[in-house]
Amino acid sequence: MIKHEKIFIKNIYYMLSYAFTSLNQSVFEDIEKEEFEDMHNLFAAILAKGIGQQLKQGLYREYLNKNEDIAGMRGKIDMPGTISKKIAKKQLLTCDFDELSENNLLNQVLKTTVMILLRHAKVDSEHKDTLKKEMLFFSNVDTIEPTSIRWTTIRFSRNNQTYRMLLGICQLFLEGMLLTTEKGEYKLASFLDKKWMWWLYEKFVLEYYIKHYPQLNAQASEIRWALDDGLGTMLPIMHSDITLSLRNDILIIDAKYYSRTTQVQYDVHKIRSSHLYQIFTYVKNKDSEYEGKPHTVSGMLLYAKTDETIHPDNIYQMSGNKISVKTLDLNLKFVEIAAQLNAIAKDHFKCI
């Protein structure tokens, strides 16, 4: 089976630092200088630094509803429960009340992730020692079943914004590296699965251009269908991975992370038809927005390089638009990865 070449662990850190911009803070600078041999230590180091920083600010607490039997009045009296205590001749009141607690979902996710890391043999004792000390402050926080976490329901507010990056790292770790055994125990996969690497790859490329080429207005934008009658309620929404624009010069990039970049039939390598149709559709619909104005709209399929022997590097002129297919080699020093992305921007936008 053809796979991606092993991506340097250091490059995964750099990709994460773009995807989660708060990783660029000074508190994480020493991680950038550290050498990692596996993903587990990288995640352990990031969480150790991030949780340590959060502890300085204080763990997030929120009001949780409780129903308890207590000697005095608190909150509202639960009449059925109180009556049953009277019948049983117990001098207690059953009360409903709200209590400010650190035992909430955000802290539970952090503790659950750390406890799994602590059980893994590949995590260095240095990181384990730090995490164990930090977990002393989580003594009143429960661990939860990782597969039960409904990530889409987690909401961030002004009071817990500092958890956004930490929870993102936890989700990437738990969903991307966690495998369940038949006994209900957990072991860690050797690498992130394709779904999460695809997300990280897209996010990294987008954030790289946002940071280093602000003049290109990089964004994951919606592309409107070019309809004659304007009735498109049942049509799917078109979202580009990355759209770069300088005045009326547009480049739409579709980032692809696949185990194979091409289709092979009878030993003949061809570009995946569905991918080509998709980028062509994006380009032609975007092109129609500028009808009657001087403009250029181009498209690019940007694949993460695999260990295949053939890597597409083609440019096609299709109905007045340029469509290119390229690969990005992630198995290089980061400065060389950056050079590849820089070349894409400079080759297309000649004036930058």
C-alpha positions as CSV (number, residue, x, y, z in Angstrom):
1,M,0.0,0.0,0.0
2,I,1.3,3.4,-1.0
3,K,1.6,5.8,2.0
4,H,2.9,9.3,2.6
5,E,6.5,9.5,3.4
6,K,7.2,10.0,7.1
7,I,6.6,13.6,7.9
8,F,9.3,15.0,10.3
9,I,7.8,15.4,13.8
10,K,9.3,19.0,13.8
11,N,7.2,19.8,10.7
12,I,4.0,18.5,12.5
13,Y,4.8,21.0,15.2
14,Y,5.2,23.9,12.7
15,M,1.9,22.9,11.0
16,L,0.2,22.8,14.4
17,S,1.6,26.2,15.2
18,Y,0.0,27.7,12.1
19,A,-3.3,25.8,12.6
20,F,-3.4,26.9,16.3
21,T,-1.8,30.4,16.1
22,S,-1.6,30.6,19.9
23,L,1.2,28.0,19.7
24,N,3.4,30.8,18.5
25,Q,3.3,32.4,22.0
26,S,6.6,32.8,23.9
27,V,5.6,30.1,26.3
28,F,6.0,27.5,23.5
29,E,9.3,28.8,22.1
30,D,11.4,26.1,23.8
31,I,9.2,23.4,22.3
32,E,10.3,24.7,18.8
33,K,13.9,24.1,19.8
34,E,13.3,20.6,21.1
35,E,13.8,17.5,19.0
36,F,11.0,14.9,19.0
37,E,11.3,11.3,17.9
38,D,7.5,10.5,18.0
39,M,4.2,12.3,18.1
40,H,3.3,11.3,21.6
41,N,6.1,13.3,23.1
42,L,5.2,16.3,20.9
43,F,1.6,16.3,22.1
44,A,2.8,15.7,25.7
45,A,5.2,18.7,25.6
46,I,2.5,21.0,24.0
47,L,-0.1,20.0,26.6
48,A,2.3,20.3,29.5
49,K,3.2,23.9,28.5
50,G,-0.3,24.8,27.7
51,I,-1.9,23.4,30.9
52,G,0.9,25.0,32.9
53,Q,0.0,28.4,31.4
54,Q,-3.7,27.8,32.1
55,L,-3.0,26.9,35.7
56,K,-1.4,30.3,36.2
57,Q,-4.6,31.9,35.0
58,G,-6.8,29.5,36.9
59,L,-8.9,26.6,35.8
60,Y,-12.1,27.5,34.1
61,R,-15.1,27.0,36.3
62,E,-18.8,27.0,35.5
63,Y,-22.0,26.6,37.5
64,L,-23.2,23.0,37.6
65,N,-26.6,21.9,39.0
66,K,-26.6,19.6,42.0
67,N,-29.2,17.7,43.9
68,E,-28.0,16.8,47.4
69,D,-29.2,15.9,50.8
70,I,-27.8,18.5,53.2
71,A,-28.4,19.6,56.8
72,G,-29.3,23.2,55.9
73,M,-31.2,25.1,53.3
74,R,-29.4,25.9,50.0
75,G,-31.0,26.8,46.7
76,K,-34.4,25.3,46.2
77,I,-36.0,22.6,48.3
78,D,-36.7,19.4,46.4
79,M,-40.0,18.6,48.1
80,P,-40.4,14.9,47.0
81,G,-36.8,14.1,48.2
82,T,-37.2,16.1,51.4
83,I,-40.5,14.3,52.3
84,S,-38.9,10.9,51.7
85,K,-36.2,11.9,54.2
86,K,-38.8,13.0,56.7
87,I,-40.6,9.6,56.4
88,A,-37.2,7.9,56.9
89,K,-36.7,10.2,60.0
90,K,-33.6,11.7,58.6
91,Q,-33.0,15.4,59.5
92,L,-31.9,16.4,56.0
93,L,-33.2,18.6,53.3
94,T,-33.0,17.6,49.6
95,C,-32.0,20.7,47.7
96,D,-31.4,21.8,44.1
97,F,-28.6,24.4,43.8
98,D,-25.9,25.6,41.4
99,E,-22.3,25.3,42.4
100,L,-19.3,26.9,40.7
101,S,-17.1,23.9,39.8
102,E,-13.9,23.0,37.8
103,N,-15.5,19.6,37.1
104,N,-16.8,20.6,33.7
105,L,-16.4,19.2,30.2
106,L,-13.4,21.4,29.2
107,N,-11.3,20.3,32.2
108,Q,-12.5,16.7,31.8
109,V,-11.3,16.5,28.3
110,L,-7.9,17.9,29.3
111,K,-7.5,15.4,32.2
112,T,-8.7,12.5,30.1
113,T,-6.2,13.3,27.4
114,V,-3.3,13.6,29.9
115,M,-4.2,10.4,31.7
116,I,-3.9,8.5,28.4
117,L,-0.6,10.1,27.6
118,L,0.7,9.2,31.1
119,R,0.0,5.5,30.4
120,H,2.0,5.5,27.2
121,A,5.5,4.1,27.2
122,K,6.8,6.4,24.5
123,V,6.2,9.6,26.5
124,D,9.5,10.7,28.2
125,S,9.6,10.8,32.0
126,E,10.4,14.5,31.8
127,H,7.0,15.3,30.2
128,K,5.2,12.7,32.4
129,D,6.6,14.3,35.6
130,T,5.4,17.7,34.5
131,L,1.9,16.4,33.6
132,K,1.6,14.5,36.9
133,K,2.3,17.6,38.9
134,E,-0.3,19.5,36.9
135,M,-2.9,16.8,37.4
136,L,-2.7,17.5,41.2
137,F,-4.8,20.6,40.4
138,F,-7.4,18.4,38.6
139,S,-8.1,16.2,41.6
140,N,-11.8,17.3,41.6
141,V,-12.1,16.8,37.8
142,D,-13.5,13.5,36.5
143,T,-12.1,11.6,33.5
144,I,-14.6,10.6,30.8
145,E,-14.9,8.1,28.0
146,P,-13.0,9.7,25.0
147,T,-15.4,8.2,22.4
148,S,-18.4,9.9,24.2
149,I,-17.1,13.4,23.7
150,R,-19.3,15.4,21.4
151,W,-16.9,17.9,20.0
152,T,-19.4,19.9,18.0
153,T,-21.4,20.8,21.2
154,I,-18.4,22.4,22.9
155,R,-18.8,26.2,23.0
156,F,-16.3,28.8,23.9
157,S,-17.0,32.1,25.5
158,R,-15.0,35.1,26.7
159,N,-14.3,33.3,30.0
160,N,-12.8,30.2,28.4
161,Q,-11.2,31.4,25.1
162,T,-7.8,30.3,26.4
163,Y,-9.0,26.6,26.2
164,R,-9.6,26.8,22.5
165,M,-6.1,25.7,21.4
166,L,-5.8,23.2,24.2
167,L,-9.1,21.5,23.3
168,G,-8.1,21.6,19.6
169,I,-4.9,19.7,20.4
170,C,-6.9,17.2,22.6
171,Q,-9.4,16.6,19.8
172,L,-6.6,16.1,17.2
173,F,-4.9,13.7,19.6
174,L,-7.9,11.7,20.7
175,E,-9.6,11.4,17.4
176,G,-6.5,11.2,15.3
177,M,-4.3,8.9,17.3
178,L,-6.6,6.9,19.5
179,L,-7.5,3.3,18.8
180,T,-10.0,1.2,20.9
181,T,-9.1,-2.3,21.8
182,E,-11.7,-5.0,22.3
183,K,-11.2,-4.9,26.1
184,G,-12.1,-1.2,26.2
185,E,-8.6,-0.1,26.8
186,Y,-6.7,2.3,24.6
187,K,-3.6,2.3,22.6
188,L,-2.2,5.0,20.4
189,A,-1.8,4.7,16.7
190,S,1.7,5.4,15.3
191,F,0.5,8.4,13.3
192,L,-2.4,10.6,12.8
193,D,-5.1,9.2,10.6
194,K,-5.9,10.6,7.2
195,K,-8.9,12.6,8.2
196,W,-7.0,14.7,10.7
197,M,-3.9,15.0,8.6
198,W,-6.1,16.3,5.8
199,W,-7.6,18.9,8.1
200,L,-4.2,19.9,9.4
201,Y,-2.7,20.1,5.9
202,E,-5.5,22.4,4.7
203,K,-5.4,24.5,7.8
204,F,-1.6,24.9,7.6
205,V,-1.5,26.0,4.0
206,L,-4.3,28.5,4.5
207,E,-2.8,30.0,7.7
208,Y,0.7,30.1,6.1
209,Y,-0.6,32.4,3.4
210,I,-2.7,34.5,5.8
211,K,0.4,35.1,7.9
212,H,3.1,35.6,5.3
213,Y,1.1,37.1,2.4
214,P,-1.5,39.4,3.9
215,Q,-1.8,41.3,0.6
216,L,-3.3,38.1,-1.0
217,N,-6.3,38.1,1.3
218,A,-6.2,34.4,1.9
219,Q,-9.4,32.8,3.0
220,A,-11.6,29.7,2.8
221,S,-14.3,31.4,0.9
222,E,-17.7,30.4,-0.5
223,I,-18.1,30.3,-4.3
224,R,-21.5,31.2,-5.6
225,W,-23.1,29.2,-8.4
226,A,-23.4,31.0,-11.7
227,L,-27.2,30.6,-12.1
228,D,-29.3,32.0,-14.9
229,D,-32.5,32.1,-12.8
230,G,-31.0,32.5,-9.4
231,L,-32.9,29.6,-7.9
232,G,-30.2,27.4,-6.2
233,T,-31.8,26.4,-2.9
234,M,-31.1,22.7,-3.4
235,L,-27.5,23.1,-4.8
236,P,-24.6,22.2,-2.5
237,I,-22.5,25.0,-1.1
238,M,-19.1,25.4,-2.7
239,H,-16.3,26.1,-0.2
240,S,-12.8,26.6,-1.4
241,D,-9.9,25.3,0.9
242,I,-7.8,28.4,0.1
243,T,-8.6,31.4,-2.2
244,L,-5.8,33.9,-2.8
245,S,-6.7,37.2,-4.4
246,L,-4.9,40.3,-5.4
247,R,-7.4,42.8,-6.9
248,N,-9.0,40.8,-9.7
249,D,-6.3,38.1,-9.9
250,I,-7.6,35.0,-8.2
251,L,-6.0,31.6,-7.4
252,I,-8.2,28.9,-5.9
253,I,-6.2,26.1,-4.2
254,D,-7.8,22.7,-3.3
255,A,-5.5,21.0,-0.8
256,K,-5.6,17.2,-1.0
257,Y,-4.1,14.7,1.5
258,Y,-4.4,11.2,-0.1
259,S,-2.4,8.0,0.1
260,R,-2.4,8.1,-3.7
261,T,-2.2,11.3,-5.7
262,T,-3.2,9.7,-9.0
263,Q,-5.5,7.0,-10.4
264,V,-3.7,4.0,-11.9
265,Q,-5.3,1.8,-14.5
266,Y,-3.3,-0.6,-16.7
267,D,-0.1,1.0,-15.3
268,V,-1.2,4.4,-16.6
269,H,-1.2,7.3,-14.0
270,K,-4.0,9.8,-14.4
271,I,-5.2,12.8,-12.3
272,R,-8.3,11.9,-10.3
273,S,-11.3,12.9,-12.4
274,S,-13.5,13.9,-9.4
275,H,-10.8,16.3,-8.1
276,L,-10.3,17.8,-11.5
277,Y,-14.0,18.3,-12.0
278,Q,-14.3,19.9,-8.6
279,I,-11.5,22.5,-9.1
280,F,-12.7,23.2,-12.7
281,T,-16.3,23.9,-11.3
282,Y,-14.9,26.2,-8.7
283,V,-12.8,28.2,-11.2
284,K,-15.6,28.6,-13.8
285,N,-18.2,29.7,-11.3
286,K,-15.8,32.1,-9.7
287,D,-14.8,33.3,-13.2
288,S,-18.4,34.3,-14.0
289,E,-18.4,36.8,-11.1
290,Y,-16.0,39.0,-13.0
291,E,-17.8,39.0,-16.4
292,G,-17.0,42.2,-18.3
293,K,-14.1,43.1,-16.0
294,P,-10.4,42.5,-16.6
295,H,-9.5,39.5,-14.4
296,T,-7.8,36.1,-14.1
297,V,-9.1,33.1,-12.2
298,S,-6.9,30.0,-11.9
299,G,-7.1,26.8,-9.9
300,M,-4.7,24.4,-8.4
301,L,-4.9,20.9,-6.9
302,L,-2.1,20.8,-4.3
303,Y,-1.4,17.3,-3.1
304,A,0.7,16.3,-0.2
305,K,3.6,14.3,-1.7
306,T,3.5,10.5,-1.3
307,D,6.1,7.9,-1.8
308,E,4.8,7.2,-5.3
309,T,7.3,7.3,-8.1
310,I,5.2,9.7,-10.2
311,H,4.2,13.1,-8.9
312,P,2.0,15.4,-10.9
313,D,3.4,18.7,-11.9
314,N,1.2,19.9,-14.7
315,I,-0.4,23.1,-16.0
316,Y,-3.5,23.0,-18.2
317,Q,-5.3,25.7,-20.1
318,M,-9.0,24.9,-19.9
319,S,-11.6,27.1,-21.5
320,G,-9.6,30.3,-20.8
321,N,-8.5,29.4,-17.3
322,K,-5.3,27.9,-16.0
323,I,-5.6,24.7,-13.9
324,S,-2.4,23.3,-12.3
325,V,-1.7,20.1,-10.4
326,K,1.2,20.1,-8.0
327,T,2.6,18.3,-4.9
328,L,4.0,19.7,-1.7
329,D,6.8,17.7,-0.1
330,L,6.3,17.7,3.6
331,N,9.3,15.5,4.2
332,L,11.8,18.3,4.0
333,K,13.2,20.9,6.4
334,F,10.5,23.5,7.1
335,V,12.4,26.2,5.4
336,E,12.2,24.2,2.2
337,I,8.4,23.6,2.7
338,A,8.0,27.3,3.1
339,A,10.0,27.9,-0.1
340,Q,7.6,25.7,-2.0
341,L,4.6,27.6,-0.8
342,N,6.4,30.9,-1.5
343,A,7.1,29.8,-5.0
344,I,3.4,29.1,-5.7
345,A,2.4,32.6,-4.6
346,K,5.2,34.3,-6.5
347,D,4.8,32.3,-9.7
348,H,1.1,33.2,-9.8
349,F,1.2,36.8,-8.5
350,K,4.1,38.2,-10.4
351,C,4.0,41.5,-8.7
352,I,4.6,40.3,-5.1
